Amino acid sequence: MAQPYIVGLTGGIGSGKTTVSNMLRSQGVEVIDADEISRSLLTPGSFALEELTRHFGEQILNADNSLNRAALRELIFNDSAARLWTDNLLHPLIREAILVLVRNSNSGWLVLSAPLLLESAAYGFVDRVLVVDSPEQLQIERSLQRDNANVEQIEKIMVAQLSRKARLAAADDIIRNDGDIAHLQHQVAKLKLFYEEQANVRHQTG
């Protein structure tokens, strides 16, 4: 079977990217989530977690030897060299896991959800880029409600990510997540139909 048509889904922290991907999943769309893959690669005893621990020390571990994500996040977003080292370790592993899932997919099209889709050259194989966009103040408010973080940490993450302007400029499609849930669902449903059409055209002509 030909490779599925791949929609790359991204957005800044607190933009609502996970909400959109969950909506698509609930409608039967296959979603490959880079964050989920990253978590699966960082279980106790895994190669990636052992390498992180060797490099940063046991300060990044919980008492049960699982990864203390808050500690790692605090470390890498206060030190650009630490963030680069971590990215260089994890991104090739995540990319390879994604490509295995793509090769094994039986779907005509799928969504690849990745927070750093546009920051990394590793995702150049996607066919179309979908950005979930929210005003920056709304991103901060949502992140404070969801994450065990403070405003300063969230702002550092936002600075490390691509700017909102650059992200929007790189998008093929944009979902505006600044209204109610019905407005969001309407946009998701409309794009789902569009992507199904695009995938059908690809497979008929390819």
Backbone as CSV, one residue per row, in Angstrom:
resi,resn,N_x,N_y,N_z,CA_x,CA_y,CA_z,C_x,C_y,C_z
1,MET,0.841,-1.201,0.000,0.000,0.000,0.000,0.877,1.251,0.000
2,ALA,0.428,2.296,-0.712,1.183,3.536,-0.766,1.213,4.194,0.605
3,GLN,2.245,5.021,0.811,2.337,5.742,2.079,1.118,6.626,2.257
4,PRO,0.597,6.710,3.478,-0.565,7.570,3.710,-0.237,9.044,3.495
5,TYR,-1.254,9.799,3.180,-1.152,11.255,3.138,-0.987,11.727,4.584
6,ILE,0.044,12.533,4.847,0.393,12.879,6.224,0.169,14.356,6.488
7,VAL,-0.683,14.634,7.470,-0.933,16.003,7.925,-0.129,16.225,9.204
8,GLY,0.788,17.168,9.166,1.557,17.514,10.351,0.809,18.539,11.182
9,LEU,0.509,18.190,12.413,-0.260,19.055,13.320,0.671,19.632,14.378
10,THR,0.640,20.944,14.542,1.490,21.560,15.553,0.833,22.821,16.095
11,GLY,1.470,23.400,17.086,0.972,24.617,17.723,1.811,24.897,18.955
12,GLY,1.811,26.123,19.396,2.575,26.474,20.577,1.979,25.858,21.835
13,ILE,2.723,25.928,22.917,2.250,25.399,24.190,0.922,26.061,24.555
14,GLY,-0.049,25.243,24.968,-1.338,25.767,25.384,-2.243,26.225,24.250
15,SER,-1.882,25.905,23.013,-2.690,26.362,21.875,-3.944,25.512,21.671
16,GLY,-3.913,24.267,22.163,-5.048,23.369,21.967,-4.778,22.257,20.978
17,LYS,-3.514,22.026,20.688,-3.123,20.986,19.736,-3.624,19.611,20.167
18,THR,-3.508,19.296,21.441,-3.948,17.989,21.932,-5.462,17.858,21.832
19,THR,-6.182,18.938,22.113,-7.637,18.918,21.991,-8.044,18.603,20.556
20,VAL,-7.382,19.237,19.599,-7.685,18.996,18.184,-7.355,17.561,17.794
21,SER,-6.206,17.056,18.205,-5.841,15.688,17.845,-6.795,14.683,18.476
22,ASN,-7.273,14.968,19.693,-8.251,14.075,20.332,-9.587,14.101,19.594
23,MET,-9.973,15.262,19.097,-11.196,15.352,18.294,-11.078,14.497,17.041
24,LEU,-9.948,14.587,16.385,-9.734,13.801,15.166,-9.724,12.307,15.475
25,ARG,-9.073,11.936,16.556,-9.055,10.529,16.965,-10.469,10.007,17.220
26,SER,-11.273,10.828,17.870,-12.638,10.404,18.193,-13.482,10.199,16.935
27,GLN,-13.041,10.782,15.829,-13.732,10.623,14.558,-13.081,9.541,13.686
28,GLY,-12.200,8.757,14.280,-11.616,7.618,13.582,-10.343,7.900,12.821
29,VAL,-9.796,9.101,12.967,-8.552,9.441,12.269,-7.363,8.859,13.036
30,GLU,-6.432,8.250,12.312,-5.212,7.756,12.946,-4.316,8.942,13.289
31,VAL,-3.877,9.011,14.544,-3.001,10.080,15.007,-1.724,9.468,15.571
32,ILE,-0.604,9.887,15.046,0.703,9.533,15.608,1.163,10.749,16.410
33,ASP,1.411,10.565,17.697,1.714,11.672,18.600,3.174,11.588,19.052
34,ALA,3.966,12.578,18.664,5.391,12.579,19.004,5.613,12.633,20.507
35,ASP,4.737,13.334,21.240,4.877,13.393,22.699,4.647,12.025,23.325
36,GLU,3.664,11.299,22.824,3.394,9.953,23.334,4.580,9.028,23.057
37,ILE,5.157,9.157,21.871,6.331,8.348,21.529,7.492,8.699,22.443
38,SER,7.688,9.990,22.679,8.770,10.427,23.571,8.613,9.814,24.960
39,ARG,7.381,9.819,25.475,7.151,9.217,26.801,7.451,7.723,26.790
40,SER,7.088,7.049,25.700,7.322,5.606,25.626,8.812,5.273,25.543
41,LEU,9.599,6.224,25.015,11.050,6.013,24.903,11.786,6.315,26.199
42,LEU,11.091,6.924,27.170,11.742,7.377,28.394,11.217,6.661,29.631
43,THR,10.895,5.392,29.474,10.470,4.589,30.616,11.703,4.118,31.400
44,PRO,11.535,3.781,32.696,12.685,3.320,33.490,13.412,2.159,32.818
45,GLY,14.729,2.275,32.753,15.543,1.226,32.146,15.748,1.382,30.655
46,SER,15.076,2.351,30.031,15.214,2.537,28.588,16.558,3.162,28.244
47,PHE,16.998,2.932,27.017,18.259,3.503,26.538,18.258,5.023,26.687
48,ALA,17.172,5.673,26.246,17.137,7.133,26.250,17.212,7.693,27.667
49,LEU,16.472,7.092,28.599,16.491,7.597,29.979,17.856,7.347,30.626
50,GLU,18.475,6.214,30.327,19.803,5.956,30.874,20.825,6.969,30.353
51,GLU,20.704,7.333,29.074,21.619,8.337,28.503,21.387,9.705,29.136
52,LEU,20.133,10.071,29.322,19.824,11.345,29.984,20.374,11.378,31.401
53,THR,20.201,10.279,32.122,20.676,10.214,33.507,22.198,10.265,33.573
54,ARG,22.839,9.594,32.635,24.312,9.617,32.586,24.805,11.048,32.348
55,HIS,24.064,11.788,31.543,24.504,13.137,31.181,24.154,14.169,32.258
56,PHE,22.938,14.092,32.806,22.470,15.127,33.734,22.506,14.724,35.202
57,GLY,22.651,13.425,35.464,22.659,12.967,36.840,21.268,12.582,37.328
58,GLU,21.207,12.044,38.522,19.950,11.526,39.056,18.982,12.613,39.506
59,GLN,19.359,13.866,39.358,18.453,14.980,39.672,17.212,14.970,38.773
60,ILE,17.283,14.266,37.629,16.135,14.235,36.715,15.243,13.013,36.957
61,LEU,15.532,12.250,38.021,14.747,11.049,38.300,13.856,11.231,39.522
62,ASN,12.712,10.552,39.495,11.876,10.421,40.681,12.422,9.302,41.562
63,ALA,11.835,9.118,42.728,12.299,8.085,43.660,12.190,6.683,43.072
64,ASP,11.225,6.468,42.153,11.054,5.147,41.549,11.852,4.977,40.252
65,ASN,12.795,5.908,40.022,13.666,5.892,38.833,12.948,6.230,37.525
66,SER,11.727,6.717,37.626,11.056,7.240,36.434,11.534,8.672,36.194
67,LEU,11.304,9.174,35.002,11.755,10.518,34.663,10.921,11.567,35.393
68,ASN,11.592,12.500,36.038,10.938,13.666,36.623,10.862,14.729,35.521
69,ARG,9.748,14.779,34.842,9.623,15.641,33.665,9.736,17.120,34.021
70,ALA,9.210,17.490,35.174,9.300,18.886,35.592,10.756,19.293,35.811
71,ALA,11.538,18.397,36.407,12.952,18.696,36.654,13.722,18.812,35.347
72,LEU,13.445,17.904,34.412,14.136,17.968,33.117,13.733,19.226,32.354
73,ARG,12.452,19.549,32.384,11.972,20.739,31.679,12.625,21.995,32.245
74,GLU,12.695,22.082,33.563,13.319,23.238,34.201,14.783,23.349,33.782
75,LEU,15.457,22.214,33.704,16.880,22.195,33.371,17.122,22.644,31.932
76,ILE,16.384,22.058,30.989,16.704,22.320,29.584,16.194,23.678,29.095
77,PHE,15.153,24.209,29.736,14.679,25.521,29.287,15.392,26.666,29.999
78,ASN,16.343,26.330,30.868,17.225,27.336,31.455,18.634,27.243,30.887
79,ASP,18.856,26.305,29.973,20.204,26.064,29.448,20.075,25.597,27.999
80,SER,20.396,26.473,27.063,20.211,26.142,25.650,21.096,24.981,25.211
81,ALA,22.296,24.869,25.806,23.182,23.751,25.456,22.589,22.428,25.932
82,ALA,21.973,22.444,27.114,21.335,21.231,27.635,20.144,20.843,26.769
83,ARG,19.393,21.851,26.316,18.247,21.561,25.453,18.709,20.979,24.115
84,LEU,19.783,21.537,23.544,20.308,21.029,22.274,20.793,19.594,22.420
85,TRP,21.487,19.292,23.532,21.987,17.936,23.746,20.808,16.962,23.842
86,THR,19.788,17.356,24.572,18.611,16.497,24.740,17.899,16.286,23.409
87,ASP,17.741,17.354,22.647,17.100,17.243,21.331,17.889,16.309,20.419
88,ASN,19.204,16.420,20.447,20.042,15.573,19.584,19.963,14.100,19.967
89,LEU,19.689,13.838,21.238,19.499,12.453,21.675,18.130,11.926,21.263
90,LEU,17.087,12.707,21.562,15.721,12.188,21.443,15.136,12.273,20.037
91,HIS,15.408,13.349,19.322,14.725,13.542,18.046,14.962,12.425,17.027
92,PRO,16.195,11.932,16.864,16.368,10.812,15.912,15.608,9.558,16.343
93,LEU,15.535,9.293,17.644,14.799,8.127,18.139,13.300,8.292,17.896
94,ILE,12.795,9.495,18.154,11.366,9.763,17.931,11.043,9.669,16.453
95,ARG,11.894,10.251,15.610,11.646,10.238,14.163,11.604,8.809,13.632
96,GLU,12.533,7.969,14.069,12.555,6.589,13.590,11.308,5.834,14.028
97,ALA,10.870,6.055,15.264,9.645,5.407,15.745,8.433,5.866,14.942
98,ILE,8.392,7.151,14.609,7.291,7.683,13.793,7.286,7.026,12.425
99,LEU,8.446,6.929,11.790,8.520,6.367,10.443,8.110,4.897,10.422
100,VAL,8.411,4.171,11.484,7.966,2.768,11.575,6.441,2.716,11.604
101,LEU,5.824,3.595,12.400,4.364,3.622,12.480,3.745,4.030,11.143
102,VAL,4.361,4.971,10.451,3.862,5.391,9.133,3.935,4.227,8.150
103,ARG,5.071,3.530,8.147,5.235,2.398,7.212,4.234,1.282,7.493
104,ASN,3.867,1.125,8.749,2.944,0.044,9.127,1.476,0.456,9.090
105,SER,1.214,1.705,8.733,-0.159,2.203,8.737,-0.949,1.656,7.550
106,ASN,-2.212,1.366,7.796,-3.127,0.962,6.728,-4.107,2.081,6.367
107,SER,-3.866,3.277,6.897,-4.778,4.395,6.683,-4.460,5.110,5.370
108,GLY,-5.498,5.676,4.767,-5.281,6.487,3.578,-4.624,7.819,3.914
109,TRP,-4.908,8.300,5.129,-4.252,9.517,5.609,-4.181,9.466,7.131
110,LEU,-3.266,10.209,7.684,-3.110,10.239,9.134,-2.577,11.595,9.564
111,VAL,-2.632,11.816,10.856,-2.131,13.053,11.459,-0.888,12.738,12.278
112,LEU,0.157,13.520,12.063,1.350,13.451,12.898,1.368,14.690,13.777
113,SER,1.128,14.499,15.060,1.102,15.607,16.012,2.483,15.753,16.651
114,ALA,3.102,16.926,16.454,4.455,17.141,16.972,4.629,18.606,17.359
115,PRO,4.975,18.888,18.617,5.130,20.279,19.041,6.258,21.003,18.315
116,LEU,7.283,20.264,17.897,8.432,20.890,17.216,8.448,20.558,15.725
117,LEU,7.278,20.382,15.166,7.165,20.009,13.751,7.906,20.984,12.847
118,LEU,7.795,22.271,13.140,8.387,23.294,12.272,9.781,23.707,12.715
119,GLU,10.146,23.381,13.953,11.480,23.741,14.442,12.542,22.754,13.981
120,SER,12.119,21.560,13.605,13.065,20.491,13.269,12.935,20.091,11.807
121,ALA,14.073,19.832,11.177,14.076,19.356,9.785,13.676,17.889,9.699
122,ALA,13.480,17.254,10.848,13.194,15.811,10.866,11.827,15.464,10.308
123,TYR,10.940,16.471,10.180,9.565,16.186,9.775,9.253,16.682,8.364
124,GLY,10.279,16.746,7.545,10.102,17.227,6.178,9.264,16.320,5.303
125,PHE,8.912,15.139,5.789,8.148,14.180,4.988,6.637,14.409,5.057
126,VAL,6.169,15.366,5.876,4.724,15.587,5.947,4.244,16.260,4.664
127,ASP,2.995,15.994,4.301,2.433,16.553,3.075,1.807,17.925,3.287
128,ARG,1.347,18.188,4.494,0.635,19.435,4.758,0.791,19.791,6.229
129,VAL,0.873,21.079,6.509,1.083,21.548,7.883,-0.177,22.239,8.387
130,LEU,-0.698,21.726,9.510,-1.866,22.303,10.171,-1.423,22.903,11.500
131,VAL,-1.647,24.190,11.673,-1.268,24.884,12.905,-2.522,25.239,13.709
132,VAL,-2.506,24.879,14.981,-3.545,25.325,15.910,-3.022,26.602,16.559
133,ASP,-3.783,27.678,16.415,-3.308,28.991,16.849,-4.217,29.583,17.924
134,SER,-3.579,30.175,18.925,-4.300,30.893,19.984,-3.505,32.144,20.341
135,PRO,-4.158,33.203,20.812,-3.424,34.363,21.317,-2.483,33.941,22.447
136,GLU,-1.351,34.613,22.530,-0.322,34.188,23.479,-0.799,34.234,24.927
137,GLN,-1.605,35.230,25.281,-2.104,35.297,26.649,-2.990,34.103,26.968
138,LEU,-3.759,33.672,25.982,-4.615,32.502,26.166,-3.763,31.237,26.292
139,GLN,-2.663,31.163,25.549,-1.738,30.031,25.683,-1.220,29.936,27.121
140,ILE,-0.836,31.073,27.680,-0.298,31.088,29.045,-1.360,30.661,30.041
141,GLU,-2.573,31.197,29.891,-3.654,30.861,30.829,-3.956,29.363,30.790
142,ARG,-4.038,28.791,29.593,-4.327,27.353,29.489,-3.195,26.519,30.078
143,SER,-1.965,26.928,29.817,-0.819,26.163,30.315,-0.747,26.192,31.831
144,LEU,-1.096,27.316,32.428,-1.113,27.414,33.888,-2.155,26.490,34.490
145,GLN,-3.290,26.363,33.819,-4.352,25.482,34.308,-3.978,24.012,34.173
146,ARG,-3.198,23.697,33.136,-2.931,22.305,32.796,-1.634,21.777,33.402
147,ASP,-0.590,22.580,33.345,0.751,22.105,33.704,1.146,22.521,35.117
148,ASN,2.047,21.750,35.681,2.633,22.107,36.970,3.812,23.040,36.697
149,ALA,3.489,24.264,36.284,4.522,25.225,35.897,4.057,26.625,36.275
150,ASN,5.008,27.566,36.281,4.653,28.959,36.549,4.777,29.772,35.265
151,VAL,4.381,31.036,35.341,4.381,31.887,34.145,5.781,31.993,33.552
152,GLU,6.784,32.123,34.398,8.158,32.265,33.906,8.589,31.037,33.098
153,GLN,8.284,29.846,33.605,8.633,28.619,32.880,7.910,28.543,31.540
154,ILE,6.637,28.880,31.545,5.850,28.815,30.316,6.379,29.798,29.289
155,GLU,6.729,30.994,29.728,7.257,31.994,28.801,8.596,31.559,28.224
156,LYS,9.414,30.861,29.011,10.684,30.348,28.493,10.448,29.298,27.416
157,ILE,9.451,28.450,27.634,9.108,27.440,26.627,8.627,28.128,25.349
158,MET,7.812,29.151,25.493,7.304,29.871,24.326,8.437,30.536,23.545
159,VAL,9.408,31.080,24.251,10.555,31.709,23.590,11.383,30.661,22.837
160,ALA,11.492,29.466,23.415,12.274,28.399,22.780,11.577,27.849,21.537
161,GLN,10.250,27.955,21.500,9.505,27.479,20.342,9.525,28.542,19.247
162,LEU,9.147,28.125,18.059,9.014,29.057,16.952,8.018,30.157,17.332
163,SER,8.253,31.361,16.855,7.329,32.450,17.181,5.967,32.198,16.548
164,ARG,4.949,32.803,17.130,3.601,32.647,16.591,3.544,33.114,15.140
165,LYS,4.179,34.236,14.844,4.183,34.779,13.484,4.823,33.818,12.501
166,ALA,5.972,33.252,12.879,6.680,32.317,11.987,5.893,31.024,11.804
167,ARG,5.249,30.565,12.877,4.459,29.338,12.805,3.285,29.523,11.833
168,LEU,2.618,30.648,11.938,1.477,30.918,11.056,1.937,31.054,9.604
169,ALA,3.102,31.640,9.405,3.619,31.816,8.047,3.952,30.473,7.389
170,ALA,4.285,29.479,8.206,4.659,28.158,7.683,3.458,27.232,7.495
171,ALA,2.276,27.664,7.943,1.093,26.797,7.927,0.455,26.728,6.548
172,ASP,-0.010,25.538,6.200,-0.893,25.385,5.048,-2.337,25.625,5.462
173,ASP,-2.670,25.206,6.685,-4.020,25.362,7.221,-3.903,25.826,8.669
174,ILE,-4.877,26.611,9.110,-4.854,27.156,10.470,-6.207,26.927,11.136
175,ILE,-6.165,26.411,12.353,-7.356,26.332,13.209,-7.205,27.404,14.277
176,ARG,-8.192,28.295,14.352,-8.164,29.358,15.357,-8.888,28.862,16.614
177,ASN,-8.120,28.665,17.664,-8.696,28.150,18.908,-8.817,29.278,19.919
178,ASP,-9.714,30.219,19.610,-9.925,31.345,20.514,-11.408,31.569,20.783
179,GLY,-12.225,30.554,20.445,-13.665,30.646,20.673,-14.153,29.481,21.506
180,ASP,-15.423,29.133,21.326,-15.971,28.034,22.107,-15.696,26.687,21.435
181,ILE,-16.063,25.611,22.115,-15.744,24.271,21.630,-16.483,23.963,20.329
182,ALA,-17.679,24.512,20.153,-18.449,24.266,18.925,-17.726,24.858,17.715
183,HIS,-17.149,26.030,17.895,-16.396,26.675,16.812,-15.174,25.830,16.445
184,LEU,-14.518,25.283,17.468,-13.352,24.433,17.229,-13.762,23.158,16.499
185,GLN,-14.833,22.534,16.943,-15.304,21.298,16.312,-15.685,21.522,14.855
186,HIS,-16.280,22.658,14.548,-16.662,22.975,13.174,-15.427,23.048,12.271
187,GLN,-14.380,23.704,12.749,-13.150,23.822,11.962,-12.501,22.458,11.745
188,VAL,-12.488,21.647,12.803,-11.881,20.310,12.710,-12.650,19.446,11.709
189,ALA,-13.969,19.468,11.772,-14.784,18.652,10.869,-14.582,19.071,9.414
190,LYS,-14.504,20.362,9.189,-14.314,20.876,7.828,-12.960,20.433,7.264
191,LEU,-11.926,20.534,8.069,-10.596,20.133,7.606,-10.498,18.619,7.429
192,LYS,-11.161,17.867,8.273,-11.152,16.412,8.127,-11.668,16.020,6.736
193,LEU,-12.770,16.619,6.302,-13.314,16.334,4.973,-12.322,16.726,3.880
194,PHE,-11.685,17.874,4.063,-10.703,18.341,3.079,-9.535,17.366,2.969
195,TYR,-9.025,16.898,4.104,-7.884,15.984,4.070,-8.266,14.632,3.466
196,GLU,-9.480,14.194,3.714,-9.939,12.951,3.092,-9.947,13.094,1.571
197,GLU,-10.395,14.249,1.090,-10.406,14.503,-0.350,-8.979,14.536,-0.898
198,GLN,-8.091,15.218,-0.197,-6.694,15.305,-0.638,-6.040,13.924,-0.707
199,ALA,-6.327,13.103,0.305,-5.772,11.748,0.325,-6.303,10.921,-0.827
200,ASN,-7.588,11.059,-1.129,-8.181,10.317,-2.243,-7.557,10.717,-3.561
201,VAL,-7.349,12.018,-3.749,-6.702,12.495,-4.975,-5.279,11.931,-5.075
202,ARG,-4.563,11.959,-3.968,-3.172,11.434,-3.947,-3.162,9.984,-4.381
203,HIS,-4.039,9.170,-3.812,-3.995,7.737,-4.072,-4.532,7.400,-5.457
204,GLN,-5.432,8.217,-5.992,-5.938,7.968,-7.334,-4.913,8.326,-8.413
205,THR,-4.136,9.384,-8.146,-3.164,9.845,-9.134,-1.785,9.250,-8.902
206,GLY,-1.558,8.770,-7.681,-0.225,8.252,-7.363,-0.076,6.811,-7.687
